[in-house]
Amino acid sequence: MDTKQRLKKILGDQNTERLSALKTSVQVSVNRGLRSFRGGGDSIKAPLPTIQKYSAGNVHTFFGYYDISPFSLDNQRLLAMATAFAEHRKSTRKDIRVGYFERGDPGQFVPIGRSTTWCWQMGCRLQWLPSAPNRCIFYNTLVDGAYGSVVQDVITKEIHKRYHVPVYVLDATGKRALSLNFSRLHRLRPGYGYRNLPDTTIGRQCPEKDGVWRIDMESGRSDLIIELSQLAALDPLPSMKNAEHYVNHLSFSPSGERFMFFHLWESTGKRRNRLITSDWNGDNIRVLENEGTVSHYTWKSETELLATVHYAEMGTRYILYTDQSDLKVPIGKNQLNKDGHPSYSPKGNFLLTDTYPDKYREQHVLLMAADEDLLDAAALFSPPKFRGEVRCDLHPRWDREGRYVCVDSTAGGRRQLWVIDIATLMQN
């Protein structure tokens, strides 16, 4: 038993976590104090007025993950969620307000509805409905006591349609969707699933009728297309023995004909994963990454996808894969060597990503054009109390034109949305 384990046994989980947070806070204060003495240390670093805050007042205001844009198609509205609850795990048992900001009124949150199924990292999968991207929104919530989802009008607040199935991702048309077991995901990867309903699969390595589900959004019908047992039997690794398997991070290709996802397994407290792609119907499954630990992802084109991967010998790299092949190449001229949340601009000519807090607890928004150096677009301070499941990653998201980027940040002491004028920064 090492020192950390002994300390945890003596103090208990909660006190150990508090001690760790205090240690981090002291170290950050020292680092920032030394830098301030040398002439730095602001909570937000960006050439003003290229950055603007959107806040619902004295509450936490945020959007969620980086794989969905909060901007309406006409860029006039910005989706958000608001909650007054403190930054603790059980706060996600409470409802959260769903609404939007008019771009010209960043201090006025317009509530539309409430969701009962959300988490700090992914939110409630709130998004604009592809068939009505300026008028209707889509999000997960409880429907008749079970996980489900709804389509709602932002003007009339009328709920147009209810689904008896939750959605992880919609395709570009809104006619197709993919889903997974959100309760199992929450238990095995806290902060990404939902805690409302108990996980009935505890202790089962590959539960039957569990895996990746496809949904016809016109009829509401859902079908299991890839089972966990199928994934466990696909090019099995020694670490999969006696492990619990699950899936996460489903993402459609631009056409919606293929999708990618993470296959994860956990045993003896260790979590491992691999990157897999598949046809819409669950056929032509391909393992793209089976060596490193995959973290984040984005599609570049119909046949190319990018992921951040950590290798035991090389460290973290941004890897560009060619789907349904063995071709994979690192990008970024060795500058992209830390984990982040990547996405390509609407025209595909710029790569956007971010960083986790550095020794000053600053999170950076980074921009890179093809074969060019990184541009540090902004740096925002993250207080040490935002750690673990309740951490606040920047999760940078493009607007529809490739001019603005929206991030979630705790630089002001609580979660708030910040919109950065990337175009202005690039011109400078």
C-alpha positions in Angstrom: 0.0 0.0 0.0 1.6 3.3 -1.1 1.4 6.6 0.9 -1.6 7.9 -1.0 -3.6 4.8 -0.3 -2.7 4.8 3.4 -3.7 8.5 3.6 -7.0 7.7 1.9 -7.7 4.8 4.4 -7.0 7.0 7.4 -8.9 10.2 6.2 -11.6 8.6 4.0 -12.5 9.5 0.4 -14.1 12.9 1.1 -11.4 14.3 3.4 -8.7 13.0 1.0 -10.3 14.8 -1.8 -10.5 18.0 0.2 -6.9 17.8 1.2 -5.9 17.3 -2.5 -8.0 20.3 -3.5 -6.3 22.4 -0.8 -2.9 21.3 -1.9 -3.7 22.2 -5.5 -5.1 25.6 -4.4 -2.0 26.5 -2.4 0.3 25.4 -5.3 -1.7 27.4 -7.8 -1.7 30.4 -5.6 2.1 30.2 -5.3 2.6 29.8 -9.1 0.2 32.7 -9.9 1.7 34.9 -7.2 5.2 34.4 -8.6 4.0 35.1 -12.1 2.0 38.2 -10.9 5.2 39.5 -9.3 6.8 39.2 -12.8 3.9 41.0 -14.4 1.1 38.5 -15.2 -1.9 36.8 -13.7 -5.2 38.0 -15.1 -8.2 35.7 -14.9 -8.9 36.2 -18.6 -6.4 36.9 -21.3 -7.8 37.8 -24.7 -7.6 41.1 -26.7 -10.8 42.8 -25.6 -13.4 43.4 -26.9 -13.0 40.1 -28.8 -14.5 38.1 -25.9 -18.0 38.5 -24.4 -19.6 36.9 -21.4 -23.1 35.3 -21.4 -24.6 34.7 -18.0 -28.0 34.0 -16.5 -27.1 35.9 -13.3 -25.9 34.4 -10.0 -26.2 30.9 -11.2 -24.1 28.4 -13.2 -24.6 29.0 -17.0 -23.1 26.5 -19.4 -23.7 24.5 -22.6 -21.9 21.2 -22.3 -19.9 19.2 -24.7 -17.8 20.4 -27.7 -19.4 18.2 -30.4 -22.6 20.3 -30.8 -22.8 24.0 -31.7 -25.0 26.2 -29.4 -25.4 28.8 -32.2 -28.6 28.9 -34.2 -28.2 28.6 -37.9 -28.6 32.4 -38.3 -26.1 33.0 -35.4 -28.7 35.2 -33.6 -29.3 32.9 -30.6 -27.1 31.0 -28.2 -28.4 27.9 -26.4 -27.5 27.4 -22.7 -28.5 25.7 -19.5 -28.7 27.3 -16.1 -28.7 25.8 -12.6 -28.4 27.4 -9.1 -27.1 24.2 -7.5 -23.7 23.9 -6.1 -20.8 22.1 -7.8 -21.3 18.6 -6.4 -22.2 15.3 -8.0 -25.7 14.9 -6.6 -26.8 18.3 -7.9 -27.4 16.6 -11.3 -30.4 14.9 -9.7 -32.2 18.3 -9.8 -33.9 19.9 -12.9 -31.9 22.3 -15.0 -33.3 25.2 -17.0 -33.0 25.1 -20.7 -33.0 28.2 -22.8 -31.1 30.7 -24.9 -29.6 34.2 -25.2 -30.2 36.6 -28.0 -26.7 37.4 -29.2 -27.3 41.1 -28.7 -28.4 40.7 -25.0 -25.8 38.5 -23.2 -27.2 39.3 -19.8 -30.8 38.1 -20.5 -31.3 34.3 -20.4 -34.6 33.3 -21.9 -35.8 30.0 -20.2 -37.8 27.6 -22.5 -38.1 24.4 -20.5 -36.5 22.1 -18.0 -34.5 18.9 -18.2 -34.3 16.2 -15.6 -31.5 14.2 -17.3 -28.2 16.0 -17.5 -24.6 15.9 -16.4 -21.8 18.5 -16.0 -19.8 17.4 -19.0 -22.4 16.6 -21.6 -25.4 18.6 -20.4 -28.7 17.2 -21.6 -27.5 17.0 -25.3 -29.3 20.3 -25.9 -29.1 21.4 -29.6 -30.9 23.1 -32.4 -33.1 20.8 -34.4 -31.5 20.3 -37.9 -34.9 20.7 -39.7 -35.7 24.0 -37.8 -32.3 25.3 -36.7 -33.5 28.8 -35.8 -36.8 27.9 -34.1 -36.8 24.4 -32.5 -34.5 22.7 -30.0 -33.9 19.1 -29.0 -32.8 17.8 -25.6 -33.0 14.7 -23.4 -35.2 14.6 -20.3 -37.5 12.1 -18.5 -40.6 11.1 -20.5 -43.2 9.1 -18.6 -40.7 8.3 -15.9 -38.0 6.9 -18.2 -35.1 8.4 -20.2 -36.4 10.2 -23.3 -36.1 13.3 -25.3 -38.3 16.2 -26.7 -38.5 18.7 -29.5 -39.6 22.1 -28.3 -40.4 25.5 -30.0 -38.3 28.3 -28.5 -40.9 31.0 -29.3 -44.2 29.3 -28.2 -42.5 26.9 -25.8 -44.7 24.2 -27.1 -43.3 20.6 -27.1 -43.9 19.3 -30.6 -42.8 15.8 -30.1 -41.8 13.4 -27.3 -39.6 10.3 -27.7 -39.4 7.4 -25.3 -35.7 7.0 -25.9 -32.8 9.3 -25.1 -30.4 10.5 -27.8 -26.6 10.7 -27.7 -26.2 12.2 -31.2 -28.4 13.3 -34.1 -27.2 13.2 -37.7 -27.0 16.3 -39.9 -30.6 15.9 -41.1 -32.2 15.1 -37.7 -33.8 12.0 -39.1 -31.3 9.5 -37.6 -29.9 9.2 -34.1 -27.7 6.9 -32.0 -28.1 6.1 -28.3 -26.6 4.1 -25.4 -27.2 3.0 -21.8 -26.9 6.3 -19.9 -27.3 4.7 -16.5 -24.5 2.2 -17.2 -22.4 5.0 -18.6 -22.8 7.2 -15.5 -21.8 4.4 -13.2 -18.7 3.4 -15.2 -17.8 7.0 -16.3 -19.3 9.5 -13.9 -20.0 12.9 -15.4 -21.0 11.6 -18.8 -24.2 9.6 -18.2 -27.4 10.2 -16.1 -28.0 9.2 -12.5 -31.8 9.5 -12.4 -32.5 5.8 -12.9 -30.6 2.9 -11.3 -28.2 0.9 -13.4 -29.7 -2.6 -13.6 -26.5 -4.0 -15.2 -24.2 -3.8 -12.1 -21.7 -6.6 -12.1 -22.5 -7.8 -15.6 -19.6 -7.7 -18.0 -21.6 -7.6 -21.2 -25.3 -7.3 -20.5 -27.7 -8.6 -23.1 -29.6 -6.1 -25.2 -27.0 -3.4 -24.4 -24.6 -1.5 -26.7 -25.2 0.9 -29.6 -28.8 1.7 -30.5 -29.9 3.4 -33.7 -33.1 5.5 -33.8 -35.4 6.4 -36.6 -36.5 9.9 -35.5 -39.5 10.0 -37.8 -41.1 6.9 -36.3 -39.3 6.9 -32.9 -38.3 3.2 -33.4 -35.0 2.1 -31.9 -33.0 -1.0 -32.7 -29.9 -2.5 -31.1 -27.3 -2.7 -33.9 -24.0 -3.4 -32.0 -24.0 -5.5 -28.8 -21.4 -5.3 -26.0 -20.7 -9.0 -26.3 -20.0 -8.5 -30.0 -17.4 -5.8 -29.2 -15.8 -7.9 -26.4 -15.3 -10.7 -29.0 -13.9 -8.3 -31.7 -10.1 -8.7 -31.7 -10.1 -9.2 -27.9 -7.2 -8.0 -25.7 -5.9 -9.6 -22.5 -7.0 -6.6 -20.5 -10.6 -7.4 -21.5 -10.7 -10.6 -19.3 -13.3 -10.2 -16.5 -13.9 -6.6 -17.5 -17.2 -4.6 -17.7 -17.7 -3.3 -21.3 -19.6 -0.2 -22.4 -19.7 2.5 -25.1 -19.4 6.2 -25.2 -18.7 9.2 -27.6 -20.9 8.3 -30.6 -20.4 10.6 -33.6 -21.8 10.6 -37.1 -19.7 11.2 -40.2 -20.9 14.3 -42.2 -23.2 12.2 -44.4 -24.5 10.1 -41.5 -23.7 6.8 -43.3 -21.0 5.9 -40.9 -20.3 6.7 -37.2 -17.5 6.4 -34.7 -17.6 5.5 -31.0 -15.4 4.4 -28.1 -15.5 0.9 -26.9 -14.4 0.9 -23.3 -13.8 -1.8 -20.7 -13.0 -1.6 -17.0 -11.3 -4.1 -14.7 -9.6 -3.8 -11.3 -10.2 -0.1 -11.4 -8.4 0.5 -14.7 -10.2 1.9 -17.7 -9.1 1.2 -21.3 -10.7 2.0 -24.7 -10.3 1.9 -28.4 -11.7 3.8 -31.4 -14.1 2.0 -33.7 -16.2 3.0 -36.8 -19.3 1.3 -38.3 -21.9 1.7 -41.0 -25.3 3.1 -39.9 -26.8 -0.3 -39.8 -24.0 -1.8 -37.6 -22.0 -3.5 -40.4 -18.5 -3.0 -41.6 -17.1 -2.4 -38.2 -13.5 -1.3 -38.1 -11.1 -0.8 -35.2 -9.0 2.3 -35.9 -7.0 2.6 -32.7 -6.1 -0.4 -30.6 -2.8 0.6 -29.0 -3.1 4.0 -27.4 -5.7 5.5 -25.1 -8.2 7.6 -27.2 -9.5 10.7 -25.5 -11.3 13.1 -27.9 -12.4 13.2 -31.5 -13.9 15.0 -34.5 -14.6 14.1 -38.1 -12.6 16.1 -40.7 -14.3 14.7 -43.8 -16.4 11.7 -44.8 -13.4 9.5 -44.7 -11.1 11.2 -42.2 -11.4 11.6 -38.4 -9.1 13.2 -35.9 -8.5 11.9 -32.3 -6.3 12.8 -29.4 -4.4 9.7 -28.3 -2.0 9.0 -25.5 0.7 6.4 -26.2 2.9 4.9 -23.5 6.2 5.9 -25.3 5.3 8.9 -27.4 2.9 10.7 -25.0 -0.2 12.5 -26.3 -0.6 13.1 -30.1 -3.3 14.3 -32.4 -3.8 11.5 -34.9 -5.6 11.8 -38.3 -7.2 8.5 -39.3 -8.4 7.3 -42.7 -11.6 5.4 -42.1 -11.7 1.7 -43.0 -7.9 1.6 -43.4 -4.8 1.2 -41.4 -3.6 4.7 -42.3 -3.0 7.1 -39.4 -0.7 10.1 -39.2 0.2 12.6 -36.4 -0.5 16.2 -37.1 0.6 19.5 -35.6 4.4 19.4 -36.0 4.8 18.2 -32.4 3.1 21.3 -31.1 -0.1 19.4 -30.4 1.2 17.2 -27.6 -1.4 17.8 -24.9 -5.0 16.5 -24.7 -7.8 18.8 -25.9 -11.2 19.0 -27.5 -10.7 19.4 -31.3 -13.0 20.4 -34.0 -12.6 21.8 -37.6 -14.1 25.1 -38.7 -17.2 25.0 -40.9 -15.0 25.3 -44.0 -12.4 22.8 -42.7 -9.5 25.2 -43.0 -8.8 25.7 -39.2 -8.5 23.3 -36.3 -9.8 24.5 -33.0 -8.8 22.9 -29.7 -8.1 23.7 -26.0 -6.1 22.6 -23.0 -6.7 21.4 -19.5 -5.6 23.7 -16.7 -1.8 24.3 -16.6 0.2 25.0 -13.4 -1.4 28.4 -13.2 -4.9 26.8 -13.6 -5.3 28.4 -16.9 -7.1 26.8 -19.8 -6.1 27.8 -23.3 -8.1 28.1 -26.5 -5.9 27.2 -29.5 -6.3 27.6 -33.2 -4.2 26.1 -36.0 -4.3 26.4 -39.8 -2.8 23.8 -42.0 1.0 23.5 -41.5 1.1 26.6 -39.3 2.0 27.4 -35.8 -0.6 27.4 -33.0 -2.3 30.6 -32.1 -3.2 31.0 -28.4 -6.5 32.7 -28.8 -7.4 33.1 -25.1 -6.4 31.9 -21.6 -9.1 31.6 -18.9 -8.5 30.8 -15.2 -10.2 27.8 -13.6 -10.5 27.9 -9.8 -9.1 24.7 -8.1 -12.5 23.7 -6.7 -13.7 22.8 -10.2 -12.1 19.3 -10.4 -13.0 15.8 -11.2 -16.6 15.1 -12.2 -17.6 18.7 -11.7 -14.7 20.2 -13.6 -15.5 22.8 -16.2 -13.6 22.1 -19.5 -13.7 24.9 -22.1 -15.2 22.6 -24.7 -14.7 25.2 -27.6 -17.5 25.2 -30.2 -17.7 26.9 -33.5 -20.5 29.1 -34.7 -22.1 28.4 -38.1 -19.8 30.7 -40.1 -16.4 30.0 -38.5 -16.1 33.5 -37.0 -17.0 33.0 -33.3 -16.1 30.3 -30.7 -18.1 29.7 -27.6 -16.6 28.2 -24.4 -17.7 27.3 -20.9 -15.5 28.8 -18.2 -15.3 29.3 -14.5 -13.0 32.3 -14.8 -15.7 34.4 -13.0 -16.0 32.0 -10.1 -19.0 30.0 -11.6 -19.8 28.5 -15.0 -20.5 31.1 -17.7 -20.4 31.1 -21.5 -17.8 33.2 -23.2 -17.9 34.0 -27.0 -14.6 34.8 -28.6 -14.3 36.6 -32.0 -11.8 34.3 -33.6 -11.9 36.1 -36.9 -10.7 39.4 -35.3 -7.8 37.5 -33.6 -6.7 35.9 -36.8 -6.7 39.3 -38.6 -4.4 40.6 -35.9 
